[in-house]
Amino acid sequence: MVLARMGAAAWRLLTDVRFAVVLILLLALSGLVGMLVRQFRVTKADDPARYEAELASVRTAWEGLPAGGLLVDTFDALGLFSVFSTPWFLLLMTVLVISIICCTLDRTPRLWRSVRHVRVEQPAAFFDPSREGRAALDASGPDSLEAVQRAFRQRHFRRQQTVTADGVTYVYGDRNQYQKLATLLTHAGLVLFLVGGAVTVAAGFETVVFVGEGETAPVQAVGTPGNLLVKNHAFFAPRRADGSFADFSTDLSVFRDGEEVARETIRVNDPLELDGFVFHQNTFGPTAELTIRDDAGALVWDGPLLLDEELLGAPQGFMTIPGTEAGLVTVLSNDAQGSPALVMQGVGPADPESGENETLFLVTIPEGVTTDPEVTAGQSITWAGVGSWSGMVIKQDPGQPIIWIAFGLLIAGLVLTFYFPRRRAWARITDSRVELAFAADRYVDTEGESGKLAEAVRRAMR
């Protein structure tokens, strides 16, 4: 008995439109937070390292605010840096979906009865000429019924019913009788739209990968079964005569288990698609092509260093020199003659007391020059020149097919509802008089259409 009462109370709550409105308001407020607060491109579950890097950059940006560190920790705990993938957001969406389904199930029987069951015979007061959509015509002769039926057909009232009672004949015509049920398509589309969004958030994947020319990078966290690798064979960014970029594209390969499974040149609006993953060209920037040898002459690094940050408007990059605790900060600049120059700063580990990093060296070199190991903390660093890196947004969106179906249902429901509204017409025929009544949805020109119906009946009776 208690369970029955609890079930009835839950049903009343879920079928209450006010409850659905509250859920929609909460979701809208959550969406507003998601627009106002910086949202990370990755979640903690997808890529913990990149998430922590994003979190660290927010800490740096907010450190000037009162209690900035506490704010960052609070926002992180509440999931406000990835609102749309938090459990509470998914819970709100789930409850809203259930509420819409319950509301639909609750109202469908009444909606079906309203469109399926019609009353042909109406009282005389129903045809009162002073009411909207009413008309009265003088008529005589046995052809009045046929004339009314013909006029109804001309006005596309195909579903006609005729009843005779007490010497009076009633004709009923229905146009777009079942179009009210189109709201069920809209409800289904809304439910599928929310379901598709939930599937995308819960099971989808999105990350940003920066890859230098000739380099490879994993798509998902290292160790993920069946993980994909991307390789940037070459990056192209031709310029127009005025110096602006005409295009930028990447000759991209995708590998799985050591085998190349796809290769394509991708552009901003021409991605590569593979097994549900979509690889979008997103951004690009310069690299510093470096070769680093230790004090014994052994090679410790040979490749591009991505300059994917900025310092005073100049491209900047950072790396930890392999085999050491030293970091290398590089800034691409120009010398006094306007030729490219690379500023390099070696930094040691942070001091435990002050928290500051020791500067091991600070040098500026032109292209093709190798540093003196005695100057650069025992490392000989050669800058071969400037290259390019390509930035890609890589997505896997399992909810996309559901969202497209939802979109189609929503559009179909709206088109049927607003462009094909239901119209109903009645005629009451006596020996000397034909009385007409017209009813339609509120966005139909009732007066105009009832006038056209009356004119069609008048012509048919001539």
C-alpha positions as CSV (number, residue, x, y, z in Angstrom):
1,M,0.0,0.0,0.0
2,V,2.8,2.4,0.9
3,L,4.6,1.5,-2.3
4,A,1.4,2.2,-4.3
5,R,1.1,5.6,-2.7
6,M,4.7,6.4,-3.3
7,G,4.4,5.3,-6.9
8,A,1.2,7.5,-7.4
9,A,3.0,10.5,-5.8
10,A,6.0,10.0,-8.1
11,W,3.7,9.7,-11.1
12,R,2.0,12.9,-10.2
13,L,5.3,14.7,-9.8
14,L,6.7,13.4,-13.1
15,T,3.6,14.4,-15.0
16,D,3.4,17.8,-13.5
17,V,4.3,20.4,-16.1
18,R,5.6,22.7,-13.3
19,F,8.2,20.1,-12.3
20,A,9.4,19.8,-15.9
21,V,9.7,23.6,-16.0
22,V,11.9,23.5,-12.9
23,L,14.1,20.9,-14.5
24,I,14.4,22.9,-17.6
25,L,15.3,26.0,-15.6
26,L,18.0,24.1,-13.7
27,L,19.4,22.8,-17.0
28,A,19.4,26.3,-18.5
29,L,21.2,27.7,-15.4
30,S,23.7,24.9,-15.7
31,G,24.2,25.7,-19.4
32,L,24.7,29.4,-18.5
33,V,27.4,28.4,-16.1
34,G,29.0,26.3,-18.8
35,M,29.1,29.3,-21.1
36,L,30.4,31.7,-18.5
37,V,33.0,29.5,-16.9
38,R,35.9,28.2,-19.0
39,Q,35.2,24.6,-20.0
40,F,38.1,22.2,-20.4
41,R,38.4,20.4,-23.7
42,V,39.0,17.1,-21.9
43,T,37.6,15.5,-18.8
44,K,39.6,14.1,-15.9
45,A,38.5,10.6,-17.0
46,D,39.6,11.0,-20.6
47,D,43.0,12.6,-20.1
48,P,44.0,13.2,-16.5
49,A,47.4,14.9,-17.4
50,R,45.8,17.4,-19.8
51,Y,43.0,18.1,-17.3
52,E,45.5,18.8,-14.6
53,A,47.4,21.1,-17.0
54,E,44.2,23.0,-17.8
55,L,43.5,23.2,-14.0
56,A,46.9,24.6,-13.4
57,S,46.5,27.3,-16.0
58,V,43.2,28.3,-14.4
59,R,44.9,28.5,-11.0
60,T,47.5,30.9,-12.5
61,A,44.8,33.0,-14.1
62,W,42.7,33.2,-10.9
63,E,45.5,33.6,-8.4
64,G,44.9,37.4,-8.2
65,L,41.3,36.9,-7.2
66,P,40.3,36.9,-3.5
67,A,40.4,33.2,-2.4
68,G,41.2,32.3,-6.0
69,G,42.7,28.9,-5.0
70,L,39.6,28.0,-3.0
71,L,37.4,29.1,-5.9
72,V,39.3,26.8,-8.3
73,D,39.1,23.9,-5.9
74,T,35.3,24.4,-5.3
75,F,34.6,24.7,-9.0
76,D,36.7,21.6,-9.7
77,A,34.9,19.6,-7.0
78,L,31.5,20.7,-8.4
79,G,32.5,19.9,-11.9
80,L,32.0,23.4,-13.2
81,F,35.0,23.2,-15.5
82,S,33.2,20.3,-17.4
83,V,29.6,21.0,-16.6
84,F,28.1,19.0,-19.4
85,S,29.8,15.7,-18.3
86,T,29.1,15.9,-14.5
87,P,27.0,13.3,-12.9
88,W,24.5,15.8,-11.6
89,F,24.0,17.4,-15.0
90,L,23.4,13.9,-16.5
91,L,21.0,13.2,-13.7
92,L,19.0,16.3,-14.4
93,M,18.8,15.4,-18.1
94,T,17.7,11.8,-17.2
95,V,15.0,13.0,-14.9
96,L,13.8,15.5,-17.5
97,V,13.6,12.7,-20.1
98,I,11.6,10.5,-17.8
99,S,9.3,13.5,-17.0
100,I,8.7,14.2,-20.7
101,I,8.0,10.5,-21.3
102,C,5.6,10.3,-18.4
103,C,3.8,13.5,-19.4
104,T,3.4,12.1,-23.0
105,L,2.1,8.8,-21.7
106,D,-0.3,10.6,-19.4
107,R,-1.7,12.9,-22.1
108,T,-1.7,10.6,-25.1
109,P,-5.0,8.8,-24.3
110,R,-6.8,12.1,-23.9
111,L,-5.2,13.5,-27.1
112,W,-6.2,10.4,-29.0
113,R,-9.8,10.7,-27.8
114,S,-10.0,14.3,-28.8
115,V,-8.9,13.6,-32.4
116,R,-10.6,10.3,-32.9
117,H,-14.1,10.8,-31.4
118,V,-16.1,13.6,-32.9
119,R,-19.7,14.7,-32.4
120,V,-21.6,15.2,-35.6
121,E,-24.9,16.3,-34.3
122,Q,-24.8,19.6,-32.5
123,P,-27.5,21.7,-30.7
124,A,-29.0,24.6,-32.5
125,A,-27.2,27.1,-30.2
126,F,-23.9,25.8,-31.6
127,F,-24.8,27.4,-34.9
128,D,-25.6,30.8,-33.5
129,P,-24.6,33.3,-36.2
130,S,-23.3,35.8,-33.6
131,R,-20.5,33.4,-32.7
132,E,-17.1,33.3,-34.5
133,G,-16.9,31.1,-37.6
134,R,-20.7,30.8,-38.1
135,A,-22.8,31.5,-41.2
136,A,-26.4,30.9,-42.2
137,L,-27.7,30.5,-45.8
138,D,-31.2,30.3,-47.2
139,A,-31.7,27.0,-49.0
140,S,-34.5,25.0,-50.6
141,G,-34.7,21.7,-52.4
142,P,-33.3,18.3,-51.8
143,D,-29.9,19.1,-53.3
144,S,-28.7,21.1,-50.3
145,L,-27.1,18.0,-48.7
146,E,-25.2,17.2,-51.9
147,A,-24.2,20.8,-52.3
148,V,-22.8,21.0,-48.8
149,Q,-20.9,17.7,-49.2
150,R,-19.4,18.9,-52.5
151,A,-18.4,22.3,-51.0
152,F,-16.8,20.5,-48.0
153,R,-14.8,18.4,-50.5
154,Q,-13.7,21.5,-52.4
155,R,-12.4,23.0,-49.1
156,H,-10.5,19.7,-48.5
157,F,-12.8,18.4,-45.7
158,R,-12.3,14.8,-46.8
159,R,-13.4,12.9,-43.7
160,Q,-17.2,13.5,-43.8
161,Q,-19.9,12.1,-41.6
162,T,-23.6,12.6,-42.1
163,V,-26.4,12.1,-39.5
164,T,-30.2,12.7,-39.8
165,A,-32.3,13.2,-36.8
166,D,-35.8,14.7,-36.3
167,G,-35.9,15.9,-39.9
168,V,-32.6,17.7,-39.6
169,T,-29.4,16.6,-41.4
170,Y,-26.0,17.2,-39.9
171,V,-22.8,17.1,-42.0
172,Y,-19.4,17.0,-40.3
173,G,-16.1,17.5,-42.2
174,D,-12.6,17.1,-40.8
175,R,-9.3,18.4,-42.3
176,N,-6.0,17.2,-40.9
177,Q,-7.8,15.3,-38.3
178,Y,-4.8,13.6,-36.8
179,Q,-2.4,16.5,-36.9
180,K,-2.7,17.1,-33.2
181,L,-0.8,13.8,-32.8
182,A,2.2,15.6,-34.3
183,T,3.0,16.9,-30.9
184,L,4.0,13.3,-30.1
185,L,6.7,13.6,-32.8
186,T,7.9,16.8,-31.1
187,H,8.0,15.1,-27.7
188,A,9.8,12.1,-29.1
189,G,12.3,14.5,-30.8
190,L,12.9,16.3,-27.6
191,V,13.5,13.1,-25.7
192,L,15.9,11.8,-28.3
193,F,17.7,15.1,-28.4
194,L,18.3,14.9,-24.7
195,V,19.2,11.2,-24.9
196,G,21.6,11.9,-27.8
197,G,23.2,14.7,-25.8
198,A,23.5,12.5,-22.7
199,V,25.1,9.7,-24.8
200,T,27.6,12.2,-26.3
201,V,28.5,13.5,-22.9
202,A,28.7,10.1,-21.2
203,A,30.3,8.1,-23.9
204,G,31.7,10.7,-26.3
205,F,35.4,11.8,-26.5
206,E,37.0,15.0,-27.4
207,T,40.6,16.1,-27.2
208,V,43.1,18.6,-28.8
209,V,46.3,17.2,-30.1
210,F,49.3,19.3,-31.3
211,V,51.8,17.5,-33.5
212,G,55.0,18.8,-35.1
213,E,55.9,17.9,-38.7
214,G,57.2,14.3,-38.9
215,E,56.0,13.6,-35.3
216,T,53.4,11.3,-33.9
217,A,51.1,11.7,-30.9
218,P,48.6,9.4,-29.2
219,V,44.9,10.3,-29.4
220,Q,43.8,8.8,-26.1
221,A,45.7,8.3,-22.9
222,V,48.7,6.0,-23.2
223,G,47.7,2.5,-22.4
224,T,44.2,2.7,-23.8
225,P,43.4,-0.5,-25.7
226,G,43.2,0.0,-29.4
227,N,44.5,3.5,-29.0
228,L,45.1,5.6,-32.2
229,L,48.2,7.5,-33.1
230,V,48.3,10.4,-35.5
231,K,51.3,11.4,-37.6
232,N,51.8,14.9,-39.1
233,H,53.6,14.1,-42.4
234,A,53.6,17.8,-43.5
235,F,51.8,21.0,-42.7
236,F,50.8,23.6,-45.4
237,A,49.9,27.2,-44.9
238,P,50.1,29.1,-48.2
239,R,49.8,32.9,-48.1
240,R,48.0,35.3,-50.3
241,A,49.8,38.3,-51.9
242,D,48.7,40.5,-48.9
243,G,50.4,38.1,-46.5
244,S,47.2,36.5,-45.1
245,F,46.8,32.7,-45.0
246,A,44.9,31.3,-48.0
247,D,44.5,27.9,-46.4
248,F,46.0,25.6,-43.9
249,S,46.0,21.8,-44.0
250,T,47.8,18.7,-42.7
251,D,48.9,15.6,-44.4
252,L,47.7,13.3,-41.7
253,S,48.0,9.5,-41.0
254,V,46.2,7.5,-38.4
255,F,47.8,4.3,-37.0
256,R,46.3,1.5,-34.9
257,D,48.5,-1.2,-33.4
258,G,51.4,-0.1,-35.6
259,E,49.5,-0.2,-38.9
260,E,48.4,2.8,-40.9
261,V,44.6,2.7,-41.1
262,A,43.9,6.0,-42.8
263,R,45.8,8.9,-44.5
264,E,44.2,12.1,-45.7
265,T,44.9,15.8,-46.1
266,I,42.6,17.5,-43.6
267,R,41.4,21.1,-43.6
268,V,39.1,23.1,-41.3
269,N,35.9,22.1,-43.1
270,D,37.2,18.8,-44.5
271,P,38.0,16.4,-41.6
272,L,39.2,12.8,-41.7
273,E,36.6,10.3,-40.4
274,L,37.5,6.9,-39.1
275,D,35.5,4.4,-37.0
276,G,33.4,7.1,-35.4
277,F,36.4,9.5,-34.8
278,V,36.5,12.8,-36.6
279,F,39.9,14.6,-37.0
280,H,39.4,18.3,-37.5
281,Q,42.1,20.8,-38.6
282,N,41.9,23.4,-35.9
283,T,45.0,25.6,-35.5
284,F,48.8,25.7,-36.1
285,G,51.9,27.4,-35.0
286,P,55.7,27.3,-35.3
287,T,58.2,24.8,-33.9
288,A,61.9,25.2,-33.1
289,E,63.9,22.3,-34.7
290,L,66.4,21.4,-32.0
291,T,69.2,18.9,-31.5
292,I,70.5,18.4,-28.0
293,R,73.6,16.5,-26.9
294,D,74.8,15.9,-23.4
295,D,78.3,16.7,-22.1
296,A,79.5,13.3,-23.4
297,G,78.3,14.1,-26.9
298,A,75.4,11.6,-26.7
299,L,72.2,12.6,-28.5
300,V,69.3,13.2,-26.1
301,W,66.9,15.1,-28.3
302,D,66.4,15.5,-32.0
303,G,63.1,16.9,-33.2
304,P,60.7,19.9,-33.1
305,L,59.9,21.7,-29.9
306,L,56.3,23.1,-30.1
307,L,56.0,26.8,-29.5
308,D,52.4,26.6,-28.5
309,E,52.4,29.3,-25.9
310,E,53.0,33.1,-26.1
311,L,55.3,35.4,-24.2
312,L,54.7,39.1,-24.9
313,G,53.1,38.2,-28.2
314,A,56.1,36.0,-29.3
315,P,55.8,32.2,-29.7
316,Q,57.1,30.3,-26.7
317,G,57.7,26.6,-25.9
318,F,58.9,24.5,-23.0
319,M,60.4,21.1,-22.6
320,T,62.3,19.1,-20.0
321,I,65.7,18.2,-21.3
322,P,65.8,14.3,-21.3
323,G,68.0,12.8,-18.7
324,T,68.1,15.9,-16.6
325,E,66.0,17.9,-14.2
326,A,66.5,21.1,-16.2
327,G,63.8,22.7,-18.2
328,L,64.3,24.6,-21.5
329,V,62.2,27.7,-22.2
330,T,62.4,28.9,-25.8
331,V,61.0,32.1,-27.4
332,L,61.1,32.8,-31.1
333,S,62.1,36.3,-31.8
334,N,64.1,38.5,-34.2
335,D,67.6,40.0,-33.9
336,A,68.5,43.6,-34.6
337,Q,68.7,43.0,-38.3
338,G,65.2,41.4,-38.4
339,S,66.5,37.8,-38.8
340,P,65.0,34.9,-36.8
341,A,66.6,34.4,-33.4
342,L,65.8,31.9,-30.7
343,V,66.0,33.0,-27.0
344,M,66.7,30.0,-24.7
345,Q,66.5,29.9,-21.0
346,G,67.6,26.9,-18.9
347,V,65.7,26.6,-15.6
348,G,66.5,24.3,-12.7
349,P,64.1,22.6,-10.2
350,A,62.0,24.9,-8.0
351,D,63.6,25.9,-4.7
352,P,61.8,24.2,-1.8
353,E,61.7,27.4,0.3
354,S,61.1,30.2,-2.2
355,G,59.3,28.1,-4.9
356,E,61.3,29.9,-7.6
357,N,63.2,28.2,-10.4
358,E,66.9,28.9,-10.8
359,T,68.0,30.3,-14.1
360,L,70.8,28.0,-15.4
361,F,71.5,30.0,-18.6
362,L,70.0,32.6,-20.9
363,V,71.3,32.8,-24.5
364,T,70.0,34.0,-27.9
365,I,71.2,32.2,-31.1
366,P,70.5,32.5,-34.8
367,E,69.5,29.6,-37.1
368,G,72.0,26.9,-37.6
369,V,74.1,27.7,-34.6
370,T,75.2,25.3,-31.8
371,T,75.6,26.6,-28.3
372,D,78.8,26.2,-26.2
373,P,78.2,23.4,-23.6
374,E,80.0,25.5,-21.0
375,V,77.4,28.2,-21.5
376,T,74.3,26.0,-21.7
377,A,74.8,23.9,-18.5
378,G,76.8,21.1,-20.2
379,Q,74.3,20.7,-23.1
380,S,75.1,21.5,-26.7
381,I,71.9,22.8,-28.3
382,T,71.6,23.2,-32.1
383,W,68.8,25.2,-33.6
384,A,68.3,24.0,-37.2
385,G,65.4,26.4,-38.0
386,V,61.7,27.0,-37.8
387,G,59.1,24.3,-38.5
388,S,55.4,24.0,-38.0
389,W,53.0,22.2,-35.7
390,S,49.4,21.4,-36.5
391,G,46.6,21.4,-33.9
392,M,43.7,19.0,-34.3
393,V,40.4,18.6,-32.5
394,I,39.6,14.9,-32.4
395,K,36.1,13.9,-31.5
396,Q,34.1,10.7,-31.1
397,D,30.4,11.5,-30.9
398,P,28.2,8.3,-30.5
399,G,25.2,10.5,-29.9
400,Q,25.3,12.2,-33.2
401,P,23.0,9.8,-35.1
402,I,20.4,10.0,-32.3
403,I,20.6,13.8,-32.4
404,W,20.0,13.8,-36.2
405,I,16.9,11.6,-35.8
406,A,15.7,13.9,-33.0
407,F,16.2,16.9,-35.2
408,G,14.2,15.3,-38.0
409,L,11.3,14.5,-35.6
410,L,11.3,18.0,-34.0
411,I,11.2,19.6,-37.5
412,A,8.5,17.2,-38.7
413,G,6.4,17.8,-35.6
414,L,6.7,21.6,-35.8
415,V,5.9,21.7,-39.5
416,L,2.9,19.5,-39.2
417,T,1.6,21.4,-36.1
418,F,2.0,24.9,-37.5
419,Y,1.6,24.4,-41.2
420,F,-1.1,21.8,-41.3
421,P,-3.4,22.6,-38.3
422,R,-6.7,20.8,-37.8
423,R,-9.8,22.4,-39.2
424,R,-13.4,21.2,-38.5
425,A,-16.7,22.2,-40.1
426,W,-20.3,21.4,-39.4
427,A,-23.5,22.0,-41.4
428,R,-27.1,21.9,-40.1
429,I,-29.5,21.4,-43.0
430,T,-33.2,22.0,-42.8
431,D,-35.8,22.4,-45.6
432,S,-35.1,26.1,-45.8
433,R,-31.8,26.8,-44.2
434,V,-28.2,25.7,-44.1
435,E,-26.3,26.7,-41.0
436,L,-22.5,26.4,-40.9
437,A,-20.0,26.3,-38.0
438,F,-16.2,26.3,-38.4
439,A,-13.5,25.6,-35.8
440,A,-9.7,25.5,-36.0
441,D,-6.6,25.9,-34.0
442,R,-5.8,29.4,-32.7
443,Y,-3.2,30.2,-35.4
444,V,-5.7,29.7,-38.2
445,D,-7.6,32.7,-39.7
446,T,-11.0,31.4,-38.5
447,E,-13.0,34.3,-39.9
448,G,-11.3,34.2,-43.3
449,E,-11.6,30.4,-43.8
450,S,-15.1,30.2,-42.5
451,G,-16.1,32.9,-45.0
452,K,-14.5,30.9,-47.8
453,L,-16.4,27.8,-46.7
454,A,-19.7,29.7,-46.7
455,E,-19.0,31.0,-50.2
456,A,-18.1,27.5,-51.4
457,V,-21.5,26.2,-50.1
458,R,-23.4,29.2,-51.6
459,R,-21.8,28.6,-55.0
460,A,-22.6,24.8,-54.8
461,M,-26.3,25.5,-54.1
462,R,-26.8,27.7,-57.1
